[in-house]
Amino acid sequence: MNIDCRLSALIRKIEKHYHRENLPGSKYLIIKRECENSGLGLFAYYVTMLAQIEYALRNGMIPVIDMKNYANTFHQNGEVGKVNTWELFFEQPCGVTLEEALRSGKSRYVWEDIPAYHPNDSLDFLYHEKIVSYYHLVAKQYIRFQPHVLKVLQEKEKEILGESRLKKQRILGVLARGTDYTGLRPYYNPIQPDWKLLEETINQYCDRYHCEKIYLATEDTDVLEHFIHLYGDRLLYTDQKRVNKVTTYLYENEEFIGRDPFERGVEYLTSIYILTKCNGLVAGRTTGTVGACIMADQYEFRHIFSLGRYGIEDRMLLNKESGWLKTDEE
């Protein structure tokens, strides 16, 4: 791909501010993300890998993903060190396997897991549409679905949105996290909008942009049932596994996590993939939201709630009118 020189220079300047060094003499940059627990969701990995892929490309290295040698939620018992779970869902960015890169003697691992100056759930990058487009192009070329996964996603998209497309109905996409986010309010995680605020915002954007259907992406049964009650046949959603009344973190919930990792991952990918095919987006701050914004070819409008972080701010902005980030209009 052709890197935007101005954006590349800007990011390089930020890198210098963070005192990061390039990795000279290396042909391959092996990308991993370690964490204290293995419960990160798929789009937390997606965002990290995207950032490091972009870094590798700008520095003349070939990116290779290692989700084999570091435990993650998509490993089954005994698979750490044996199965590269990235490849359950995505191809390697440049077609080079992890084993090939390690055998070469010309590979280096990344120095950190989450670069502070790349897309993350702070959503800072959404302030500049050119940066969103820049990462969209990187992701489109280098984070490619496995062919059998893409087939499942496209079939589900047709199943959920096909009738509305035939009728030329406009669709508002909504991402509503619940379960452990709203039940446990985990420290430093982005505060999610309550149901009343979501309803008000959905109605506002449906009226403004003449959306006849609403597609809801959520892992929470209570959220889904609430919005089915509100919108009835106007509401579209997948038949994925959902839970409610969660008293632990979602990655510790056996009902949700104790299933085939591939099935669980494809369900999540499906919910976000269909979200990217809607006319516009209303969502809380999550890595799934970041993934949707990057993957979507182009939303007509986006409305991302920016309400602070649990344990730090009750609200970053105090009144309803200014209580969210508006990115594409007004």
C-alpha positions as CSV (number, residue, x, y, z in Angstrom):
1,M,0.0,0.0,0.0
2,N,1.0,3.6,-0.4
3,I,1.5,5.2,3.0
4,D,0.2,8.8,3.4
5,C,3.5,10.7,3.9
6,R,2.0,13.5,6.0
7,L,0.2,11.1,8.4
8,S,3.3,9.0,8.5
9,A,5.5,12.0,9.5
10,L,2.9,13.0,12.2
11,I,2.9,9.5,13.7
12,R,6.7,9.3,13.6
13,K,6.9,12.6,15.5
14,I,4.6,11.2,18.1
15,E,6.7,8.1,18.3
16,K,9.8,10.2,19.0
17,H,7.8,12.0,21.8
18,Y,7.3,8.6,23.4
19,H,11.0,7.8,22.9
20,R,10.4,4.7,20.8
21,E,13.1,3.4,18.6
22,N,12.8,1.7,15.3
23,L,13.9,-2.0,15.0
24,P,16.9,-1.9,12.6
25,G,18.2,-5.0,10.9
26,S,14.9,-7.0,11.2
27,K,13.0,-8.3,8.3
28,Y,9.9,-9.5,10.2
29,L,8.1,-7.7,13.0
30,I,6.3,-10.4,15.1
31,I,3.2,-8.9,16.7
32,K,1.8,-10.2,20.0
33,R,-0.3,-9.0,22.9
34,E,0.2,-10.3,26.4
35,C,-2.1,-9.5,29.2
36,E,-2.5,-10.5,32.9
37,N,-5.6,-12.5,32.0
38,S,-6.5,-14.2,28.7
39,G,-9.9,-12.7,28.6
40,L,-9.5,-10.0,25.9
41,G,-12.1,-9.9,23.3
42,L,-11.4,-10.4,19.6
43,F,-11.5,-6.7,18.7
44,A,-9.0,-5.8,21.5
45,Y,-6.6,-8.0,19.6
46,Y,-7.8,-6.6,16.3
47,V,-7.0,-3.0,17.3
48,T,-3.5,-3.9,18.7
49,M,-2.6,-5.9,15.6
50,L,-3.8,-3.1,13.3
51,A,-1.6,-0.6,15.1
52,Q,1.5,-2.8,14.9
53,I,0.9,-3.9,11.3
54,E,0.9,-0.2,10.4
55,Y,4.1,0.4,12.3
56,A,5.8,-2.5,10.6
57,L,4.8,-1.3,7.2
58,R,6.1,2.2,7.7
59,N,9.4,0.8,8.9
60,G,9.9,-1.5,6.0
61,M,9.2,-4.8,8.0
62,I,6.9,-7.6,7.2
63,P,4.2,-8.0,10.0
64,V,3.5,-11.5,11.3
65,I,0.9,-12.2,14.0
66,D,1.7,-14.4,17.0
67,M,-1.4,-15.6,18.9
68,K,0.2,-19.0,19.3
69,N,2.7,-18.6,22.0
70,Y,0.7,-16.3,24.3
71,A,-2.4,-17.5,26.0
72,N,-5.7,-16.0,24.9
73,T,-9.4,-16.6,25.2
74,F,-9.5,-18.5,21.9
75,H,-7.1,-21.2,23.0
76,Q,-8.6,-24.5,24.2
77,N,-6.8,-26.6,26.8
78,G,-3.3,-27.6,25.6
79,E,-3.3,-25.4,22.6
80,V,-0.9,-22.6,23.8
81,G,2.3,-23.0,21.7
82,K,0.4,-25.2,19.2
83,V,-2.4,-23.2,17.6
84,N,-2.2,-19.6,16.2
85,T,-5.7,-18.5,17.1
86,W,-5.4,-15.4,14.9
87,E,-5.5,-17.7,11.9
88,L,-8.8,-19.1,13.1
89,F,-10.4,-15.9,11.8
90,F,-7.9,-13.9,9.8
91,E,-5.1,-14.6,7.3
92,Q,-1.5,-13.5,8.1
93,P,-1.1,-9.9,6.9
94,C,1.5,-10.7,4.2
95,G,1.1,-14.4,3.8
96,V,4.2,-15.2,5.9
97,T,3.7,-17.8,8.7
98,L,4.9,-17.3,12.2
99,E,7.2,-20.4,11.9
100,E,8.8,-19.0,8.7
101,A,9.5,-15.7,10.4
102,L,11.0,-17.3,13.5
103,R,13.2,-19.7,11.4
104,S,14.6,-16.8,9.4
105,G,16.7,-15.4,12.3
106,K,15.7,-11.9,11.1
107,S,12.6,-11.3,13.2
108,R,12.0,-9.1,16.3
109,Y,9.0,-9.0,18.6
110,V,7.2,-5.7,19.2
111,W,8.3,-3.8,22.3
112,E,4.8,-3.1,23.7
113,D,1.3,-4.4,23.4
114,I,-0.8,-1.3,22.8
115,P,0.8,1.8,21.2
116,A,-0.7,4.9,22.8
117,Y,-0.9,6.9,19.6
118,H,-3.0,4.4,17.5
119,P,-6.8,3.6,17.5
120,N,-8.1,2.5,20.9
121,D,-11.2,2.9,23.0
122,S,-10.3,6.6,23.8
123,L,-11.6,7.2,20.2
124,D,-9.2,10.1,19.8
125,F,-8.5,9.0,16.2
126,L,-12.2,9.6,15.2
127,Y,-11.7,13.3,15.4
128,H,-9.9,13.2,12.0
129,E,-11.7,11.5,9.2
130,K,-8.5,11.1,7.2
131,I,-7.0,9.0,10.0
132,V,-10.1,6.8,10.1
133,S,-9.8,6.3,6.3
134,Y,-6.1,5.7,6.6
135,Y,-6.5,2.8,9.1
136,H,-9.5,1.5,7.1
137,L,-7.2,1.0,4.1
138,V,-4.5,-0.7,6.2
139,A,-7.1,-3.0,7.7
140,K,-8.8,-3.8,4.4
141,Q,-5.5,-4.8,2.8
142,Y,-3.8,-6.5,5.7
143,I,-6.5,-7.8,8.1
144,R,-8.3,-10.2,5.7
145,F,-10.9,-12.7,6.9
146,Q,-10.2,-16.4,6.3
147,P,-12.3,-17.3,3.2
148,H,-14.6,-19.7,5.1
149,V,-15.2,-17.0,7.8
150,L,-16.0,-14.3,5.2
151,K,-18.5,-16.7,3.6
152,V,-20.3,-17.1,7.0
153,L,-20.3,-13.3,7.5
154,Q,-21.8,-12.6,4.1
155,E,-24.4,-15.2,4.5
156,K,-25.5,-13.8,7.9
157,E,-25.5,-10.3,6.5
158,K,-27.9,-11.4,3.7
159,E,-30.1,-13.3,6.2
160,I,-30.4,-10.3,8.6
161,L,-30.3,-7.3,6.2
162,G,-31.4,-8.8,2.9
163,E,-35.1,-8.1,3.1
164,S,-34.5,-4.5,4.2
165,R,-32.1,-4.1,1.3
166,L,-34.7,-5.3,-1.2
167,K,-37.2,-2.8,0.2
168,K,-34.4,-0.1,0.1
169,Q,-35.0,0.6,3.8
170,R,-32.4,2.6,5.7
171,I,-30.9,0.9,8.7
172,L,-29.4,2.4,11.9
173,G,-26.7,0.3,13.5
174,V,-26.6,0.3,17.3
175,L,-23.9,-1.3,19.5
176,A,-25.0,-1.7,23.1
177,R,-22.6,-3.3,25.6
178,G,-24.2,-4.7,28.8
179,T,-23.4,-7.6,31.1
180,D,-20.1,-7.0,32.9
181,Y,-19.6,-3.5,31.6
182,T,-22.8,-2.2,33.1
183,G,-23.1,-4.7,35.9
184,L,-19.6,-4.6,37.4
185,R,-18.6,-1.1,36.1
186,P,-14.9,-2.3,35.7
187,Y,-12.4,0.4,36.6
188,Y,-11.1,2.6,33.7
189,N,-13.4,0.9,31.1
190,P,-15.5,3.4,29.2
191,I,-18.9,4.2,30.7
192,Q,-21.8,2.9,28.6
193,P,-25.0,4.8,28.0
194,D,-28.1,3.8,29.9
195,W,-31.2,2.5,28.1
196,K,-33.0,5.8,28.3
197,L,-30.1,7.7,26.7
198,L,-29.8,5.0,24.0
199,E,-33.5,5.2,23.3
200,E,-33.5,9.0,23.0
201,T,-30.5,8.9,20.7
202,I,-31.8,6.1,18.5
203,N,-35.1,8.0,18.0
204,Q,-33.3,11.2,17.3
205,Y,-31.1,9.6,14.5
206,C,-33.9,7.5,13.1
207,D,-36.0,10.7,12.6
208,R,-33.1,12.8,11.3
209,Y,-31.9,10.2,8.8
210,H,-35.1,8.4,8.0
211,C,-34.0,5.0,9.3
212,E,-36.9,2.5,9.1
213,K,-34.9,-0.4,10.6
214,I,-32.6,-0.7,13.6
215,Y,-29.9,-3.3,13.8
216,L,-28.8,-4.0,17.4
217,A,-25.5,-5.7,18.3
218,T,-25.4,-6.8,21.9
219,E,-24.3,-9.7,24.1
220,D,-26.9,-8.9,26.8
221,T,-30.3,-10.7,26.8
222,D,-31.9,-7.9,28.9
223,V,-30.8,-5.2,26.5
224,L,-32.1,-7.1,23.5
225,E,-35.5,-7.8,25.2
226,H,-35.9,-4.2,26.2
227,F,-35.4,-3.0,22.6
228,I,-37.6,-5.7,21.1
229,H,-40.3,-4.3,23.4
230,L,-39.6,-0.8,22.2
231,Y,-39.2,-1.3,18.5
232,G,-40.9,-4.6,17.7
233,D,-40.5,-5.6,14.0
234,R,-38.3,-2.6,13.3
235,L,-35.5,-4.3,15.3
236,L,-33.0,-6.6,13.6
237,Y,-30.5,-8.8,15.4
238,T,-28.5,-12.0,15.2
239,D,-29.3,-15.3,16.9
240,Q,-26.0,-15.3,18.8
241,K,-25.5,-16.6,22.4
242,R,-26.4,-13.9,24.9
243,V,-26.4,-13.8,28.7
244,N,-27.9,-11.6,31.5
245,K,-27.5,-10.9,35.2
246,V,-23.7,-11.4,34.9
247,T,-22.0,-11.3,38.3
248,T,-18.5,-11.9,37.0
249,Y,-16.4,-10.6,34.1
250,L,-17.7,-12.0,30.8
251,Y,-14.5,-13.9,30.1
252,E,-15.0,-15.7,33.4
253,N,-18.7,-16.6,32.7
254,E,-18.8,-20.3,31.8
255,E,-22.2,-20.0,30.1
256,F,-20.8,-17.4,27.6
257,I,-17.1,-18.4,27.3
258,G,-17.4,-22.2,27.8
259,R,-18.2,-22.9,24.1
260,D,-16.2,-23.6,21.0
261,P,-13.8,-20.6,20.6
262,F,-14.2,-20.5,16.9
263,E,-18.0,-20.4,17.1
264,R,-17.9,-17.7,19.8
265,G,-15.4,-15.6,17.8
266,V,-17.4,-15.8,14.6
267,E,-20.6,-14.8,16.4
268,Y,-18.9,-11.7,17.6
269,L,-17.3,-11.0,14.2
270,T,-20.8,-11.4,12.6
271,S,-22.4,-8.9,15.0
272,I,-19.8,-6.2,14.2
273,Y,-19.6,-7.1,10.5
274,I,-23.3,-6.5,10.0
275,L,-23.0,-3.3,12.0
276,T,-20.5,-2.0,9.4
277,K,-23.2,-2.5,6.7
278,C,-25.7,-0.1,8.2
279,N,-26.2,3.5,7.1
280,G,-25.1,4.9,10.4
281,L,-23.8,4.0,13.8
282,V,-24.9,4.8,17.4
283,A,-22.6,3.2,20.0
284,G,-20.8,3.3,23.3
285,R,-17.0,3.4,23.5
286,T,-15.7,-0.1,23.1
287,T,-13.0,-1.8,21.0
288,G,-15.9,-3.3,19.0
289,T,-17.0,0.2,18.2
290,V,-13.4,1.0,17.0
291,G,-13.4,-2.1,14.9
292,A,-16.8,-1.2,13.3
293,C,-15.5,2.3,12.5
294,I,-12.4,0.9,10.9
295,M,-14.1,-1.9,9.0
296,A,-17.0,0.1,7.6
297,D,-16.5,1.5,4.1
298,Q,-18.2,4.7,5.1
299,Y,-20.9,5.6,7.6
300,E,-23.2,8.4,6.6
301,F,-23.1,9.5,10.3
302,R,-21.7,8.3,13.6
303,H,-22.7,9.0,17.1
304,I,-20.2,7.7,19.7
305,F,-21.0,8.3,23.4
306,S,-18.1,9.7,25.4
307,L,-19.2,9.5,29.0
308,G,-15.9,9.1,30.8
309,R,-14.5,6.0,32.4
310,Y,-15.8,3.9,35.4
311,G,-14.1,4.9,38.6
312,I,-12.7,8.1,37.2
313,E,-15.5,10.2,35.9
314,D,-19.3,9.8,36.3
315,R,-19.6,11.9,33.2
316,M,-16.9,13.7,31.2
317,L,-19.6,16.2,30.1
318,L,-22.4,17.1,32.4
319,N,-25.4,17.9,30.2
320,K,-27.3,15.7,27.8
321,E,-26.7,18.0,24.8
322,S,-22.9,17.8,25.1
323,G,-22.7,14.4,26.7
324,W,-21.4,12.6,23.6
325,L,-18.9,12.9,20.8
326,K,-20.3,14.1,17.5
327,T,-18.0,13.2,14.7
328,D,-19.6,13.5,11.3
329,E,-22.2,16.3,11.4
330,E,-23.0,19.7,12.7
